[in-house]
Amino acid sequence: MIGILSFVGFTALVGIISYYATRKTDEKSSDGYFLGGRSLTAGVIAGSLLLTNLSTEQIVGLNGNAYSEGILVMAWETLAAIAMVVTAVFLLPRYLKGGLTTVPQFLASRFDVSTKTITSALFLTGYVVVLLPTILYSGSIAISGMFNVPEMLQVSELQALVICVWGIGIIGSIYAVFGGLKAVAVSDSINAIGLLIGGILIPVFGLMTIGDGSIFEGLNILTRENPEKFDSIGKVTDSVPFATIFTGMMLVQLFYWGTNQQIIQRALGAKNLQEGQKGLLLGSFIKILGPLIVVLPGIIAWHLFEGGLENADEAYPRLVNEVLPPYLIGFFAAVLFGAILSSFNSVLNSSVTLFGIDIYKQHINKEANERTTVKYGKIFGIILAVAAMLIAPLIANAGSLFEYLQEVNGIYSIPILTIIVVGYLTKRVPAIAAKIGVVSGSALYILSQFIMKPYFVENALKEASANGITDQAALSLVEAEAYPHFLHVMAILFVANVLIMLIIGAIRPRKEAYVQEYTQQVDITPWKYTKIAGLAICAIVIAVYIYFS
């Protein structure tokens, strides 16, 4: 009962603070609703970025990977810091100079409207089909398990799942659809503090359990008895081979932190460039500490449970129940609930923005005023939320979602990153090149990962079986060597798409060179310490890898 009361109390507190922080924002205008009135400061931006990124599929999934493979999976966290530095230095100044509300808006001015529409449709498809239902499903599994909802409500596991899905979906929709970006960002910032506190408590209590009350002794025992778990290089059969850090991994990070509407919308709402850059850099520094929350607990679970769990993704929830005092479980559940809500309402808010600005205003009602655009964006958001809540219970095999999501997202992430990078770095590549780049990038990736890869892997395993190879480790190596890792494929296709666009640009260039105009929406004077801080953050990331190599 104490756990439930603390859960409800903390959740209600976040809602009340968010309401009072946003009640004076004019959310009938596009800037007010979609970008929080372009008033977000560094702390709010950093907190919202981190909470938008962290959710159950990452916390549970990455710790599950760490349980199996060790610290090498920290690449998903630490390399994000470098991508955020690149965004702060290179992309954000250009975004704010153009007064963008959505990333695809740039593509309309650089290429043409149809390129923007295709890109927005790709974003929305990825959000609707993959992200929103997955967030709801994985979050509901976690909440249902922590509170034992089936037993508490005397319902089946499926009924409990549906109840949690709709509960999370409705509350998240209230924030995202009716509150706008500022409500989302403020609630994210509060939950970020709770998540950092709660997330760090798990490894702290875990190390104290190992060290018989001493954190440092627990860490010494953990590293001494499990040295293989603290090797950042890893093997070719691991989910993140070391070589991928220099190929597709950085491209995925650049797309996610620099061009993904769900993420970059927080920085687009900055009151000026200085606040935006400071917010990104603050977030990148905190991101370096991310492995304490999403990697270290998995290694602790490996030690405590002696590698005996059949399903690696059970590691984190089992560890929470094992080491966290009962009086803190309600608080931690509330924090986790906040992380789930954050990811859900952030994706939903970005979907509303993309639809309202890039589709409704552009193609359905070109004469619509800002109030009408916001109104129909909200209607679309409600429909989207209901669709996601209906789809979520149909998703199976949630334990493998994190790695699966990274692979599936390549269908739209690399093509979009390609045309944005080429768009900013060149001045005469034409619109037809962007369209071909998007379509060919998506088509080639689907062909590679979902048609060719299964074919080659299946043939390699058949040949191995015919040769009498039955050892699981040997079969894993055969499978890994049968086809390039999906991150390598992303890098290959990125280079291929860039070359295709440049060749088209050389054969059929734009008549006039593209020149970006300054819309004067916000002050774009850069923060004077941006490059110094960025270099320091990159140096820390490199030092971490050297230390654990």
LOLUM-874248 format. One record per residue (C-alpha): residue number from 1; x, y, z. Coordinates in nm, 3 decimals. Layout:
N
  nr      xx      yy      zz
 NUM       X       Y       Z
...
//
This chain:
549
  nr      xx      yy      zz
   1   0.000   0.000   0.000
   2   0.286   0.241   0.083
   3   0.438   0.167  -0.257
   4   0.114   0.244  -0.439
   5   0.060   0.567  -0.242
   6   0.414   0.690  -0.314
   7   0.366   0.598  -0.681
   8   0.039   0.793  -0.710
   9   0.176   1.085  -0.506
  10   0.491   1.137  -0.712
  11   0.304   1.099  -1.041
  12   0.039   1.353  -0.930
  13   0.311   1.596  -0.816
  14   0.471   1.591  -1.161
  15   0.134   1.662  -1.324
  16   0.056   1.955  -1.093
  17   0.397   2.120  -1.140
  18   0.371   2.073  -1.519
  19   0.028   2.239  -1.521
  20   0.144   2.545  -1.326
  21   0.460   2.577  -1.535
  22   0.265   2.580  -1.863
  23  -0.062   2.757  -1.781
  24   0.062   3.092  -1.917
  25   0.203   2.952  -2.245
  26   0.000   3.047  -2.551
  27  -0.063   2.698  -2.691
  28  -0.307   2.814  -2.957
  29  -0.017   2.924  -3.175
  30   0.214   2.683  -3.357
  31   0.525   2.801  -3.172
  32   0.345   2.792  -2.839
  33   0.208   2.442  -2.880
  34   0.474   2.267  -3.086
  35   0.787   2.440  -2.947
  36   0.682   2.561  -2.602
  37   0.682   2.921  -2.725
  38   1.054   2.889  -2.809
  39   1.123   2.946  -2.442
  40   1.304   2.632  -2.327
  41   1.623   2.679  -2.125
  42   1.932   2.458  -2.102
  43   1.825   2.259  -1.794
  44   1.480   2.183  -1.933
  45   1.625   2.083  -2.271
  46   1.885   1.851  -2.115
  47   1.632   1.686  -1.883
  48   1.377   1.639  -2.159
  49   1.638   1.496  -2.398
  50   1.750   1.237  -2.144
  51   1.400   1.132  -2.038
  52   1.277   1.114  -2.396
  53   1.565   0.877  -2.465
  54   1.534   0.659  -2.154
  55   1.243   0.419  -2.129
  56   1.175   0.061  -2.031
  57   1.282  -0.094  -2.361
  58   1.622   0.071  -2.311
  59   1.662   0.031  -1.933
  60   1.547  -0.331  -1.934
  61   1.684  -0.420  -2.279
  62   2.035  -0.274  -2.241
  63   2.076  -0.419  -1.893
  64   1.970  -0.752  -2.040
  65   2.240  -0.717  -2.306
  66   2.493  -0.617  -2.038
  67   2.396  -0.926  -1.838
  68   2.486  -1.142  -2.138
  69   2.774  -0.947  -2.293
  70   2.911  -0.701  -2.040
  71   3.018  -0.339  -2.063
  72   3.071  -0.329  -2.440
  73   2.701  -0.240  -2.490
  74   2.778   0.098  -2.331
  75   2.845   0.214  -2.688
  76   2.473   0.292  -2.719
  77   2.515   0.543  -2.432
  78   2.867   0.685  -2.440
  79   2.885   0.744  -2.817
  80   2.558   0.936  -2.793
  81   2.760   1.208  -2.616
  82   2.976   1.263  -2.926
  83   2.669   1.277  -3.151
  84   2.512   1.539  -2.922
  85   2.830   1.748  -2.944
  86   2.818   1.732  -3.326
  87   2.453   1.838  -3.313
  88   2.531   2.132  -3.085
  89   2.821   2.254  -3.299
  90   2.703   2.180  -3.653
  91   2.329   2.113  -3.684
  92   2.153   2.322  -3.417
  93   2.290   2.659  -3.539
  94   2.152   2.581  -3.885
  95   1.817   2.460  -3.751
  96   1.762   2.774  -3.540
  97   1.887   3.001  -3.817
  98   1.609   2.862  -4.037
  99   1.350   2.894  -3.757
 100   1.251   2.528  -3.799
 101   0.960   2.366  -3.617
 102   1.023   2.027  -3.779
 103   1.338   1.883  -3.938
 104   1.155   1.808  -4.266
 105   1.080   2.182  -4.302
 106   1.444   2.232  -4.396
 107   1.404   1.977  -4.675
 108   1.120   2.181  -4.827
 109   1.340   2.488  -4.865
 110   1.655   2.296  -4.960
 111   1.491   2.052  -5.203
 112   1.113   2.072  -5.245
 113   0.781   2.014  -5.067
 114   0.738   1.657  -5.186
 115   1.076   1.563  -5.033
 116   0.958   1.707  -4.704
 117   0.629   1.517  -4.724
 118   0.802   1.186  -4.801
 119   1.034   1.236  -4.504
 120   0.750   1.328  -4.267
 121   0.558   1.020  -4.382
 122   0.865   0.804  -4.310
 123   0.896   0.950  -3.960
 124   0.525   0.899  -3.888
 125   0.528   0.543  -4.019
 126   0.820   0.453  -3.794
 127   0.655   0.618  -3.494
 128   0.310   0.464  -3.546
 129   0.408   0.111  -3.646
 130   0.715   0.060  -3.429
 131   0.789   0.313  -3.156
 132   0.457   0.400  -2.991
 133   0.319   0.044  -2.958
 134   0.659  -0.085  -2.842
 135   0.692   0.180  -2.571
 136   0.340   0.105  -2.446
 137   0.392  -0.271  -2.450
 138   0.732  -0.282  -2.279
 139   0.628  -0.018  -2.025
 140   0.310  -0.204  -1.940
 141   0.499  -0.528  -1.888
 142   0.730  -0.351  -1.642
 143   0.454  -0.175  -1.444
 144   0.234  -0.484  -1.437
 145   0.524  -0.690  -1.307
 146   0.638  -0.443  -1.040
 147   0.290  -0.404  -0.891
 148   0.178  -0.760  -0.968
 149  -0.134  -0.618  -1.134
 150  -0.287  -0.958  -1.226
 151  -0.300  -1.063  -0.862
 152  -0.392  -0.719  -0.730
 153  -0.690  -0.681  -0.965
 154  -0.768  -1.053  -0.994
 155  -0.734  -1.049  -1.372
 156  -0.535  -1.247  -1.630
 157  -0.191  -1.133  -1.745
 158  -0.334  -1.026  -2.080
 159  -0.609  -0.822  -1.912
 160  -0.352  -0.662  -1.682
 161  -0.141  -0.575  -1.984
 162  -0.436  -0.410  -2.159
 163  -0.525  -0.211  -1.844
 164  -0.168  -0.082  -1.811
 165  -0.142  -0.003  -2.183
 166  -0.453   0.213  -2.173
 167  -0.356   0.374  -1.843
 168  -0.014   0.478  -1.974
 169  -0.159   0.576  -2.311
 170  -0.433   0.799  -2.171
 171  -0.208   0.980  -1.922
 172   0.066   1.022  -2.183
 173  -0.187   1.155  -2.434
 174  -0.307   1.418  -2.188
 175   0.047   1.554  -2.159
 176   0.135   1.531  -2.528
 177  -0.191   1.618  -2.703
 178  -0.344   1.870  -2.463
 179  -0.032   2.014  -2.299
 180   0.199   2.066  -2.595
 181   0.578   2.048  -2.593
 182   0.630   2.262  -2.284
 183   0.417   2.032  -2.066
 184   0.610   1.736  -2.201
 185   0.946   1.905  -2.145
 186   0.868   2.023  -1.791
 187   0.736   1.684  -1.681
 188   1.041   1.523  -1.842
 189   1.277   1.748  -1.646
 190   1.117   1.658  -1.312
 191   1.112   1.288  -1.395
 192   1.475   1.313  -1.511
 193   1.581   1.402  -1.157
 194   1.380   1.111  -1.018
 195   1.516   0.869  -1.276
 196   1.876   0.969  -1.210
 197   1.825   0.924  -0.836
 198   1.625   0.602  -0.864
 199   1.839   0.460  -1.144
 200   2.162   0.514  -0.950
 201   2.012   0.361  -0.635
 202   1.980   0.023  -0.808
 203   2.356  -0.030  -0.871
 204   2.436   0.128  -0.535
 205   2.220  -0.121  -0.345
 206   2.342  -0.397  -0.576
 207   2.709  -0.324  -0.503
 208   2.631  -0.301  -0.131
 209   2.471  -0.645  -0.152
 210   2.783  -0.787  -0.320
 211   3.022  -0.604  -0.085
 212   2.835  -0.684   0.235
 213   2.740  -0.320   0.293
 214   3.038  -0.158   0.118
 215   2.994  -0.007  -0.228
 216   3.367   0.000  -0.306
 217   3.424  -0.354  -0.185
 218   3.130  -0.466  -0.394
 219   3.283  -0.298  -0.701
 220   3.621  -0.461  -0.631
 221   3.461  -0.805  -0.604
 222   3.253  -0.748  -0.918
 223   3.548  -0.643  -1.135
 224   3.787  -0.901  -0.988
 225   3.556  -1.200  -1.031
 226   3.404  -1.098  -1.367
 227   3.689  -0.940  -1.570
 228   3.538  -1.056  -1.901
 229   3.232  -0.836  -1.834
 230   3.449  -0.521  -1.827
 231   3.603  -0.557  -2.173
 232   3.484  -0.278  -2.404
 233   3.619  -0.449  -2.718
 234   3.411  -0.766  -2.722
 235   3.384  -1.036  -2.988
 236   3.251  -1.048  -3.345
 237   2.948  -1.246  -3.219
 238   2.846  -0.975  -2.971
 239   2.556  -0.742  -3.041
 240   2.793  -0.445  -3.075
 241   3.124  -0.559  -3.229
 242   3.395  -0.300  -3.167
 243   3.440  -0.225  -3.538
 244   3.079  -0.104  -3.566
 245   3.168   0.194  -3.346
 246   3.353   0.341  -3.644
 247   3.083   0.263  -3.900
 248   2.707   0.249  -3.850
 249   2.701   0.314  -3.476
 250   2.800   0.679  -3.515
 251   2.551   0.721  -3.801
 252   2.269   0.582  -3.586
 253   2.368   0.818  -3.305
 254   2.386   1.119  -3.539
 255   2.043   1.041  -3.680
 256   1.888   0.990  -3.338
 257   2.033   1.294  -3.161
 258   2.068   1.527  -3.459
 259   1.778   1.467  -3.698
 260   1.512   1.258  -3.520
 261   1.210   1.487  -3.469
 262   1.122   1.309  -3.144
 263   1.455   1.419  -2.992
 264   1.566   1.737  -3.166
 265   1.230   1.909  -3.111
 266   1.345   1.986  -2.756
 267   1.644   2.182  -2.885
 268   1.432   2.350  -3.155
 269   1.225   2.497  -2.872
 270   1.530   2.671  -2.720
 271   1.490   3.043  -2.638
 272   1.821   3.105  -2.821
 273   2.118   2.916  -2.962
 274   2.322   2.953  -2.646
 275   2.057   2.779  -2.433
 276   2.014   2.509  -2.696
 277   2.386   2.437  -2.715
 278   2.426   2.437  -2.337
 279   2.129   2.202  -2.305
 280   2.274   1.956  -2.558
 281   2.619   1.966  -2.402
 282   2.483   1.925  -2.049
 283   2.279   1.630  -2.170
 284   2.584   1.480  -2.345
 285   2.793   1.501  -2.028
 286   2.521   1.330  -1.823
 287   2.487   1.071  -2.102
 288   2.843   0.955  -2.034
 289   2.717   0.850  -1.689
 290   2.430   0.656  -1.853
 291   2.601   0.314  -1.821
 292   2.562   0.342  -1.443
 293   2.186   0.307  -1.500
 294   2.155   0.094  -1.814
 295   2.469  -0.125  -1.811
 296   2.618  -0.173  -1.462
 297   2.300  -0.321  -1.308
 298   2.303  -0.594  -1.573
 299   2.660  -0.693  -1.479
 300   2.567  -0.687  -1.110
 301   2.273  -0.916  -1.187
 302   2.510  -1.155  -1.369
 303   2.721  -1.180  -1.053
 304   2.434  -1.209  -0.805
 305   2.237  -1.464  -1.005
 306   2.556  -1.644  -1.118
 307   2.450  -1.625  -1.482
 308   2.158  -1.854  -1.414
 309   1.872  -1.657  -1.570
 310   1.720  -1.820  -1.878
 311   1.599  -1.486  -2.015
 312   1.861  -1.210  -1.993
 313   1.594  -0.939  -2.002
 314   1.469  -1.059  -1.664
 315   1.796  -0.935  -1.512
 316   1.692  -0.578  -1.432
 317   1.345  -0.637  -1.283
 318   1.481  -0.932  -1.085
 319   1.766  -0.715  -0.953
 320   1.525  -0.437  -0.852
 321   1.314  -0.680  -0.650
 322   1.625  -0.838  -0.502
 323   1.819  -0.533  -0.378
 324   1.577  -0.239  -0.346
 325   1.418  -0.188  -0.001
 326   1.036  -0.233  -0.013
 327   0.971   0.129   0.089
 328   1.153   0.254  -0.225
 329   0.978   0.031  -0.478
 330   0.679   0.268  -0.510
 331   0.905   0.566  -0.573
 332   1.111   0.376  -0.829
 333   0.797   0.251  -1.004
 334   0.676   0.613  -1.027
 335   1.010   0.718  -1.176
 336   1.000   0.431  -1.424
 337   0.641   0.525  -1.506
 338   0.765   0.877  -1.575
 339   1.029   0.741  -1.813
 340   0.766   0.537  -1.997
 341   0.535   0.839  -2.020
 342   0.821   1.057  -2.137
 343   0.908   0.838  -2.433
 344   0.543   0.785  -2.523
 345   0.430   1.146  -2.502
 346   0.745   1.275  -2.670
 347   0.695   1.051  -2.974
 348   0.325   1.138  -2.979
 349   0.391   1.512  -2.953
 350   0.644   1.492  -3.235
 351   0.392   1.297  -3.447
 352   0.130   1.566  -3.386
 353   0.384   1.830  -3.488
 354   0.483   1.649  -3.807
 355   0.121   1.595  -3.908
 356   0.001   1.946  -3.824
 357   0.288   2.138  -3.984
 358   0.407   1.913  -4.266
 359   0.090   1.737  -4.381
 360  -0.230   1.916  -4.267
 361  -0.108   2.270  -4.323
 362   0.086   2.179  -4.637
 363  -0.154   1.949  -4.820
 364  -0.498   1.931  -4.656
 365  -0.578   2.293  -4.567
 366  -0.319   2.540  -4.694
 367  -0.531   2.833  -4.572
 368  -0.556   2.703  -4.214
 369  -0.459   2.951  -3.944
 370  -0.236   2.850  -3.653
 371  -0.529   2.768  -3.420
 372  -0.684   2.535  -3.679
 373  -0.350   2.367  -3.747
 374  -0.303   2.297  -3.376
 375  -0.664   2.175  -3.345
 376  -0.634   1.916  -3.621
 377  -0.289   1.818  -3.501
 378  -0.446   1.733  -3.165
 379  -0.723   1.530  -3.332
 380  -0.460   1.334  -3.522
 381  -0.271   1.279  -3.196
 382  -0.578   1.131  -3.029
 383  -0.638   0.894  -3.322
 384  -0.270   0.797  -3.319
 385  -0.271   0.729  -2.944
 386  -0.583   0.509  -2.967
 387  -0.429   0.316  -3.258
 388  -0.109   0.259  -3.060
 389  -0.306   0.141  -2.756
 390  -0.495  -0.108  -2.974
 391  -0.178  -0.239  -3.140
 392   0.043  -0.261  -2.829
 393  -0.110  -0.577  -2.671
 394  -0.057  -0.760  -3.001
 395   0.323  -0.724  -2.978
 396   0.506  -1.037  -2.868
 397   0.861  -1.119  -2.761
 398   0.925  -0.786  -2.588
 399   1.252  -0.910  -2.441
 400   1.441  -0.867  -2.770
 401   1.286  -0.536  -2.865
 402   1.584  -0.307  -2.802
 403   1.821  -0.465  -3.053
 404   1.534  -0.538  -3.292
 405   1.427  -0.171  -3.284
 406   1.775  -0.052  -3.372
 407   1.779  -0.275  -3.678
 408   1.426  -0.195  -3.798
 409   1.476   0.179  -3.753
 410   1.747   0.167  -4.020
 411   1.471   0.156  -4.280
 412   1.415   0.527  -4.234
 413   1.703   0.655  -4.019
 414   1.990   0.626  -4.268
 415   1.801   0.762  -4.575
 416   1.681   1.065  -4.376
 417   2.026   1.132  -4.229
 418   2.177   1.107  -4.578
 419   1.959   1.372  -4.741
 420   1.993   1.611  -4.444
 421   2.374   1.585  -4.439
 422   2.401   1.623  -4.818
 423   2.147   1.903  -4.805
 424   2.354   2.108  -4.561
 425   2.698   2.026  -4.702
 426   2.618   2.091  -5.068
 427   2.446   2.375  -5.250
 428   2.354   2.238  -5.593
 429   2.236   1.878  -5.538
 430   1.876   1.882  -5.672
 431   1.546   1.761  -5.527
 432   1.532   1.454  -5.752
 433   1.856   1.332  -5.588
 434   1.696   1.357  -5.242
 435   1.389   1.162  -5.353
 436   1.602   0.889  -5.509
 437   1.823   0.885  -5.199
 438   1.529   0.833  -4.964
 439   1.358   0.567  -5.174
 440   1.676   0.379  -5.267
 441   1.807   0.395  -4.910
 442   1.491   0.242  -4.764
 443   1.451  -0.016  -5.042
 444   1.815  -0.132  -5.032
 445   1.810  -0.164  -4.654
 446   1.489  -0.372  -4.660
 447   1.639  -0.590  -4.936
 448   1.961  -0.635  -4.738
 449   1.829  -0.703  -4.388
 450   1.497  -0.876  -4.446
 451   1.555  -1.070  -4.770
 452   1.926  -1.127  -4.833
 453   2.041  -1.165  -4.472
 454   1.794  -1.446  -4.380
 455   1.888  -1.626  -4.703
 456   2.265  -1.616  -4.641
 457   2.235  -1.697  -4.270
 458   2.006  -1.992  -4.332
 459   2.241  -2.136  -4.597
 460   2.545  -2.088  -4.371
 461   2.376  -2.268  -4.081
 462   2.265  -2.554  -4.309
 463   2.621  -2.596  -4.431
 464   2.752  -2.589  -4.074
 465   2.500  -2.853  -3.971
 466   2.598  -3.070  -4.269
 467   2.962  -3.045  -4.154
 468   2.867  -3.169  -3.808
 469   2.897  -2.834  -3.627
 470   2.656  -2.839  -3.331
 471   2.830  -2.629  -3.065
 472   2.622  -2.316  -2.997
 473   2.923  -2.083  -2.979
 474   3.050  -2.213  -3.313
 475   2.705  -2.174  -3.469
 476   2.686  -1.816  -3.339
 477   3.019  -1.742  -3.506
 478   2.897  -1.896  -3.832
 479   2.584  -1.681  -3.818
 480   2.783  -1.364  -3.742
 481   3.025  -1.425  -4.030
 482   2.754  -1.521  -4.280
 483   2.643  -1.162  -4.336
 484   2.771  -0.814  -4.234
 485   2.641  -0.670  -3.908
 486   2.342  -0.440  -3.963
 487   2.546  -0.141  -3.841
 488   2.807  -0.210  -4.110
 489   2.526  -0.237  -4.367
 490   2.398   0.104  -4.256
 491   2.742   0.258  -4.314
 492   2.776   0.097  -4.657
 493   2.433   0.219  -4.765
 494   2.498   0.568  -4.624
 495   2.812   0.602  -4.838
 496   2.630   0.456  -5.140
 497   2.337   0.697  -5.098
 498   2.569   0.996  -5.062
 499   2.755   0.896  -5.380
 500   2.426   0.850  -5.569
 501   2.312   1.198  -5.466
 502   2.645   1.360  -5.552
 503   2.656   1.192  -5.895
 504   2.303   1.313  -5.971
 505   2.404   1.658  -5.850
 506   2.702   1.661  -6.083
 507   2.493   1.548  -6.382
 508   2.183   1.757  -6.312
 509   2.264   2.036  -6.063
 510   2.023   2.297  -5.928
 511   2.000   2.608  -6.141
 512   2.071   2.828  -5.839
 513   2.290   2.750  -5.540
 514   2.099   2.701  -5.214
 515   2.147   2.979  -4.958
 516   1.991   2.945  -4.613
 517   1.810   3.254  -4.487
 518   1.812   3.374  -4.126
 519   1.449   3.399  -4.010
 520   1.542   3.584  -3.689
 521   1.304   3.369  -3.481
 522   1.568   3.346  -3.206
 523   1.914   3.485  -3.139
 524   2.173   3.253  -3.296
 525   2.482   3.388  -3.121
 526   2.671   3.069  -3.019
 527   2.780   2.992  -2.664
 528   3.148   3.087  -2.650
 529   3.252   2.767  -2.471
 530   3.069   2.526  -2.705
 531   3.375   2.391  -2.887
 532   3.590   2.368  -2.573
 533   3.318   2.184  -2.382
 534   3.253   1.960  -2.683
 535   3.619   1.862  -2.713
 536   3.635   1.787  -2.339
 537   3.330   1.558  -2.363
 538   3.477   1.372  -2.663
 539   3.807   1.330  -2.475
 540   3.623   1.178  -2.176
 541   3.445   0.928  -2.402
 542   3.774   0.822  -2.563
 543   3.938   0.791  -2.218
 544   3.654   0.565  -2.098
 545   3.710   0.330  -2.392
 546   4.087   0.327  -2.341
 547   4.039   0.248  -1.970
 548   3.809  -0.047  -2.036
 549   3.994  -0.182  -2.341
//
